[in-house]
Amino acid sequence: MRLLRETGHDVRVVPTESALKFVGAATWEALSGHPVTHEVWDDVPSVAHVERGRWADLVIVAPATADLLARAVAGMADDLLTTSLLTATCPVLFAPAMHTEMWLHPATQANVSTLRSRGMHVLPPAVGRLTGADSGPGRLPEPAQIMAAALPLLAPQDLAGRRVLVSAGGTREPLDPVRYLGNRSSGRQGVAVAQRARDRGAQVTLVAAHLDIDPPGGVDVIEVDTAASLRQAMVERLTEADVIVMAAAVADFRPAEVAEHKIKKTDSGRAEAISLALERTADVLVELVEARSAGQVIIGFAAETGSAAASALEIGREKLTRKGCDLLVVNDVSGDRVFGRDTNEAVILDRSGPDVDVPRASKAAVADTLWDTVAQRYLTHPIK
């Protein structure tokens, strides 16, 4: 529930009577900000047993016990949760949790098959330690796994049929066979942009430069190393994309010469002072803007720290004009607030519209705000 709230969703908790023996109603009310009950007869004027199901955009049943799965299959309506399930017309996601023998029992397996045949979504349980000394399939999936299954069910399909090209991560420019010049980008924000585009129906290609996390499933991944290899991958695929997102941190400079062998210290063990000659790398974003076709949307990212002369946002505005992209997502990365973190805050600068302030939130939520802006302002034309 916390993960859902952190990504901006309004959550109401409908427990069973047994669930309240594990977590009390007061805890759920404090965390959700809504009253909590399991009784059909509470709040009669609002007809809660009907209203809850109609209100929801998604129902997540976690943990879904063997008993609950059986009652859902039978269409039981003997408490607020089961009546809500019967009135819900939105997607329903079950996250089973029970002992291994119960999960593997033919009755439970038949119930899971029935629910799936009705269009319900049933996660496989995790494998691991259960109660006591028991281990095996039946453990409740981790919250992040449940969220990963839930978010696509909540996502609007406003990118369906669109082709999206995203770069993420940080390039590395070799100094010798061992060392390189790099940056602190983890790729988390770019991966979130690619993942949420996939969830919203797009066909996604991710050009990945040294990610700190695994790329999302269901997208085409092109691994690259240097600024030159990233440029080549992006240019080669430019004509195939409707939307191009340059979220990768591409090196601005690279060593003018790369040593053939590892640069050694002196025999005394003390490092010698060395001078590095650097040369500019290609400005990939500018090249993509100059080569794009009519109707293509190009989005840049700018990680800035600001200075005494100009704020990060002022630097971003100048960069938007100079780069010529449609949108520029500006991050103030000072104070170790962005790199490697799970949260972000930004301002989306629009060349032809008002800015969009994105308060600190998960990087998935930032990605959704970006795609909301793109869909509402730039993808209103029909797909050819």
ZIRAKA-V288629 format. One record per backbone hydrogen bond with DSSP energy under -1.0 kcal/mol. CO is the residue of the C=O (numbers start at 1). NH is the residue of the N-H. E is the energy in kcal/mol with one decimal. If there is no record, write none. Layout:
# ZIRAKA-V288629
co = <CO,CO>
nh = <NH,NH>
e = <E,E>
This chain:
# ZIRAKA-V288629
co = <1,2,3,4,5,16,18,19,19,24,25,26,27,28,29,38,44,47,47,48,50,51,52,59,61,64,65,66,67,68,69,70,71,79,80,81,82,83,84,91,92,93,94,95,99,100,105,106,107,108,109,110,111,112,113,114,115,116,121,126,126,128,131,134,136,138,139,142,143,144,145,146,147,150,151,157,159,162,163,163,164,165,166,167,168,169,173,175,179,179,181,186,187,188,189,190,191,192,193,194,195,196,197,198,200,201,203,204,205,206,207,208,209,220,222,225,226,227,228,229,230,231,232,238,242,243,244,245,245,246,249,252,254,266,270,277,279,282,283,284,285,286,287,293,297,298,298,299,300,302,304,310,311,312,313,314,315,316,317,318,319,320,326,327,328,329,330,331,338,342,344,346,347,348,349,356,358,361,362,363,364,365,366,367,368,369,370,371,372,373,374,374>
nh = <5,6,7,9,8,20,21,22,23,28,29,30,31,32,33,80,47,50,51,52,54,55,56,93,95,97,69,70,71,72,73,74,76,83,84,85,86,87,88,59,121,61,123,64,103,104,109,110,111,112,113,114,115,116,117,118,120,119,94,138,139,136,134,130,128,98,126,146,147,148,149,150,151,154,155,160,162,203,242,243,205,245,207,247,209,249,181,259,175,176,173,212,191,192,193,194,195,196,197,198,199,200,202,201,159,161,164,220,166,222,168,224,170,206,208,172,230,231,232,233,234,235,236,241,297,165,299,167,247,301,171,281,279,269,266,256,254,284,287,288,289,290,291,296,244,326,327,246,329,331,333,307,315,316,317,318,319,320,321,322,323,324,351,300,349,302,347,304,341,363,361,358,330,356,328,348,346,344,366,367,368,369,370,371,372,373,374,375,376,377,378,379>
e = <-2.5,-2.7,-1.1,-2.3,-1.8,-1.2,-1.7,-1.9,-2.0,-1.6,-2.7,-2.3,-2.1,-2.3,-2.5,-1.7,-2.1,-1.8,-2.7,-2.3,-1.7,-2.2,-1.4,-3.2,-2.8,-1.7,-2.4,-2.0,-2.5,-2.6,-2.0,-2.0,-2.4,-2.1,-1.8,-2.1,-1.5,-1.2,-1.2,-2.1,-2.6,-3.0,-2.7,-2.4,-2.3,-2.6,-2.4,-2.4,-2.1,-2.5,-2.1,-2.3,-2.5,-2.4,-2.1,-1.2,-2.4,-1.6,-3.4,-2.1,-1.9,-2.2,-1.4,-3.2,-1.9,-2.1,-2.8,-2.1,-2.6,-2.2,-1.5,-1.9,-2.8,-1.1,-1.4,-1.1,-2.4,-3.0,-3.0,-1.9,-2.5,-3.1,-3.4,-1.2,-2.5,-3.3,-2.8,-2.3,-2.5,-1.4,-2.8,-2.8,-2.6,-2.2,-2.2,-2.3,-2.9,-2.5,-1.8,-2.1,-2.4,-1.5,-2.5,-1.9,-2.1,-1.1,-2.8,-2.4,-2.8,-3.0,-2.3,-2.8,-1.9,-3.8,-2.5,-2.1,-2.2,-2.6,-2.3,-2.1,-2.4,-2.9,-2.4,-1.6,-2.4,-2.7,-3.0,-2.5,-1.2,-1.0,-1.9,-2.2,-2.7,-1.8,-1.3,-3.5,-2.2,-1.2,-2.1,-2.5,-2.2,-2.5,-1.7,-1.7,-2.9,-2.1,-1.4,-3.2,-2.9,-2.8,-2.6,-3.1,-2.4,-2.1,-2.1,-1.9,-2.1,-2.5,-1.8,-2.2,-3.1,-2.1,-2.7,-2.6,-3.1,-2.9,-1.7,-3.1,-2.2,-2.0,-2.3,-3.0,-2.8,-2.0,-2.2,-3.0,-2.0,-2.6,-2.1,-2.1,-2.1,-2.2,-2.1,-2.5,-2.7,-2.1,-2.4,-2.8,-2.3,-2.0,-2.6,-1.2>
